């Protein structure tokens, strides 16, 4: 069973930056979508950003212009560069990989806390 491991979370002041990374426990072939989700306390999990195997990206309106998702296919790794962070970005951030052959893998989450 594949596990995804996130890193890069932490405490940052408003206006600061963090870079999240997500790598699987073993190599995966045929990854179609790499996604970042987040879940704030008392709220539903929401999709933050997606990067497809062709390189196209999509973002939630709340993070457009501030967050950048990228992927390294050779390393099966996805990144989320988060700039101009706001207190409302505070959440647990989860990576998710979906393959062409039906795998839907999740990470355990990494906590991002933005202080005002």
HELIX and SHEET records of a PDB file:
HELIX    1   1 UNK A   87  UNK A   89  5                                   3    
SHEET    1   A 4 UNK A   4  UNK A   7  0                                        
SHEET    2   A 4 UNK A  18  UNK A  24 -1                                        
SHEET    3   A 4 UNK A  77  UNK A  82 -1                                        
SHEET    4   A 4 UNK A  67  UNK A  72 -1                                        
SHEET    1   B 6 UNK A  10  UNK A  13  0                                        
SHEET    2   B 6 UNK A 110  UNK A 115  1                                        
SHEET    3   B 6 UNK A  91  UNK A  99 -1                                        
SHEET    4   B 6 UNK A  31  UNK A  39 -1                                        
SHEET    5   B 6 UNK A  46  UNK A  52 -1                                        
SHEET    6   B 6 UNK A  57  UNK A  59 -1                                        
SHEET    1   C 4 UNK A  10  UNK A  13  0                                        
SHEET    2   C 4 UNK A 110  UNK A 115  1                                        
SHEET    3   C 4 UNK A  91  UNK A  99 -1                                        
SHEET    4   C 4 UNK A 104  UNK A 106 -1                                        
END                                                                             
